[in-house]
Structure formats: C-alpha cells, structure tokens
C-alpha cells in the first residue's frame, strides 16, 4: 500500500520526462542533428545519474518549505502537482513542474496548519525570476564566444557542424544530468520526509533512502523521455529550429549551467569559502530558463525579434500555476483526509533554517526496503536489457544500410 | 563517432574534389574552344574527352555528396541549399561539355573575322565560372568573404552579356555575306557559351543568400 502512494510521484516524474527533456534535446532532435533514439538514451542515463548523485541539494530546500510528513499527504501533493501540469498543458498555458509542486506544498502547509518558511519561499521565488535572467546572460556570453570562434577559426562548415553535433550530445548529456539533479526534487522531494528506507548496497556503492527514491524518480523521468517525449521534442525543436545550430547549442548549455548552479552543493560551498553568499539550492523551471536563453540571443541580435507576449504569458504562468496547484492541493487533501480517512500529515514545529526534520511515517521497515531493493534491481536489469537491445538494433540497422549502399554504388559503376 | 569522423573528412574531400572538377572542366573548355578556333582538331578531340570524363566524375561526386548528406544527416539546416548549389555548379560543367559537343557535332563555321569575338565571349563567360569556385569554397571556410568574391562573377557575367550582344549585332547587321541560317547558327553557339556565365550568376545569387544566412 505504502509503495502505491509513490505512483503519483512517479506519474509526475513521467510527465516531467515527457515535457522537459525537450528543453535539453529538443533543438538537436528537431533540427535532425541528433536522432531521437540517441537523444532519448543519453538523456535517460544522465537524468538518472544527476538525480542520484546530486539530487539532494534542491530537495533540501523543498523540504524546508514544507516537510510533508505522511505518505498520504505526499501522494496528494504530488498528484495535485501532476494534475495541475496536465490541466495547464491541456489549455496550452505555460507551466512549470517546479511551480506546481511548490504551490501544492504551500497548499499542504495551509491545510495542516504548518507555517511556510518565509526564507525558503523567498529563495525559491527569487530563483524563478533570476533563473531566466541568468540563462539570458549566459546565452549572450556563450553566443558571443561561439560566434567569435566561428569567425576566426576558418573551420570547414561541415567540420564545424560536426563539432556542434558532438557538442549538442555532450551538452545535452550535461543538461540531462542537471535536469535530473535539479528537478528530481519536484518529483520525489515531498516523499523524502515520509520515507525512511534501509540503505541499499549495490556492491560498488550504497544508496541512501533519499537516493533510492531519487533513483526511482529518475527511472520514471527516463520512462517519460523514452515513451512520450518524441513528439514534444520534434514540436519544440521545430519551434526553435529558426535558431542556428550554434545558437541551439548555446541555449542548451546556458540552461544546463543554470540548472547545475542551482543544484550543486559543491559550487555553493566554494562560494561560501571565498566569502560570497551561498547559492540557493532550488528547483528551477528548465522551460523558463530555455525561454530566457532564447530571449538573450534575441537581445544580442537586436530586440526586434522578441515576442514580448511570451514574456507576459510566462509571468502569468508564474502566478497562475502555484495558485491553482495550491488550491487543488488544499481541496484534495480535505477529501483524502475526511472522505477516505487517510492521514495526510500533521502540524509540526517550525522547521529550522539548516535542518530538515527527520519525521517519517515509515520506519526502516525491512519488508518495504526489500521490496524497494528488488524493484530497483529489477528496473536496473530491465534498463540493461533495453540498452543491449538498442545496441543490437542500431548495429543491425547500420549493417543493413551498409549493404544497401554497397549495392547501390556497385550498380552505379 | 569514428565512423562519423571519417564521413566528415570524406565529405569535405568530395566537395573539394567536385569544385576541382568544375574548375578544371572550365579550363579544359577554354582550351577546347581555342583549339577549335585554331582548327587544331586533334587537341579539340582530346579536350572533349577530358571534359566528358570530368563531367561524369562530377556527376558521381554530386550523387555521392547528396547521398552522404542525407544518410548521415549532415548540415541539416543548410543541406537543401548546398545540394542546390552543387546542382547549379554541375550545370556549369554540363554546359561546358554540351557546348564542346555541339562544336564537335555541328561543326559551326566561324569566320576568322569573328574569332576574336568568340574568344572574348568565351573568356568572359569562363572567367565568371572560374571566379565562382573560390566563392563557393569560401562559403564552407570563411563565409564572411563570399560576397566580396562574388563581385567578380557579376562583373564577368555582365561583360559576357555586353560582348555577346555586340557580336550578335555585328553578325546580323554587318556580315551581309552570311545567310540567315548561318547567322542563326552562330548566335545559337554564342548563347550556349553565354550559358556558363548565366549559370555562374544563378549560383552567385544563391551563394550570396546562403552566405547571409550563415553569417547572421
């Protein structure tokens, strides 16, 4: 039963994979610089790596905002966020998973009478505004660098494009890693305080309770990428395709850097060490950073091309998403608690600045941990099988193509 | 990746070889016309065979370049334009071959008083084609310089037009001794030689737009 509650988070992860992977590889796939299969494979692997290795930072800030301390509550919060994303997408309104989950957490705080941490809230909202602005600044600087290299290097156009293609793959992998590191908090953040699993030893390394949840969330995001992102990538790609290939590379790199900055504890600690204020570890909307980066390039080229209506729509999305999600969460929690009689959480003391309350409704139950262990191992084996299948499929395709090529040129001669 | 690296290098070499074929084809065409006007038929036949070989090689390279660009998804944003450019350049060497073949099949009788006019038209037309090749190569390596290189193409194309117009007027108005069929035949040959510079201009227009797109 307790694992069933995770499904809403997995659903949210799936929709994040289906929608947000397009921010990383959309321009590369849409412009046919990289095949969808290759992009989906790379994105899936690196999203999982990012989530497991570096997902804790941004999840911590969401935990400060509101530590949802009952699995029923976590389930409802994640579900309302997912429903908000679905509804906003259905009505073609710009939506961010990050804002949906933050709104839902605040809805939970209001319902359970918990106080929302003003400092965490300020950090999060400031990052929503600064994320796209930093994205735009990075994009301008990177675009100037790439343009200068292109102008002065006298590289053959085909070789330059081949470097761009490799760059798109490398930067895309980095972007997927950053997306996993930064946005896994949206998917699994609300479940962390509610789950306390035994450590999972995989031989080479050990996964903590949170990392096991992040791995599951990462796998859900990967499933979203593999099953549903093709259409979104092609649509987004064809919208961005007006950008040149180097501009596409710059946009993806700028976005990856912003997401990385807001999820790297190492970078934040380095800032503190040299006397600068720490970087807030906050989940940022990748879509909005991408739009910020595209606008940055537009500004560099001359502001005439910029559609200021889009800016208005983004601002409307910033306000509408958390409000809608918060309201939905409040109403849903009421129904879940009073009609289904499920515990959705309780009031706790105000969470201190630096610590996350280790409140957990599940103890380190060996049964749940065992199920989790088998689930994760099963999914990893399935993933390995899928990788092998992909490899042999690609190999077969390549051989068939080679044969047909040889036949064609033999006939021509 | 190793496979892709080889493809990139191969494709760059093939494009360069294609440009070489067109460039040398124009040189051979120039020598072929000169040999015909000097009535050196042995050299003329040798030049025809050479230009036919170059044209057939250019055709093969064209097919191979387009094939590789599609199958390896190279230059997805510029592929259509690059293919069109190669197609127009191929038309130049096709015209060179077909014009020499017309000389060979129809054996036009060119009065010696017109030798100079024919040479001038041919020189200007071939120059337009030859000036196009560095511009086409520059598109791939330094697109910022393409437009300045194209100025010479436009200059030689307009020169070709001027010279051929005055030669045609001379043939029809001054050379009363020639019958109409002969005059028409000479004009037909002139318009064929002119086609090289016309195609060069067509390619120059295309290159000019392509260069702007890539530089922006």
Interface residues (C-beta under 8 A of the other chain):
Chain A: X31 X32 X33 X35 X151 X154 X155 X156 X157 X158 X159 X161 X162 X165 X166 X241 X244 X245 X301 X401 X405 X409 X412
Chain B: X1 X4 X5 X8 X11 X12 X15 X60 X63 X64 X71 X73 X74 X75 X76 X77 X78 X139 X140 X141 X142 X143 X144 X214 X216
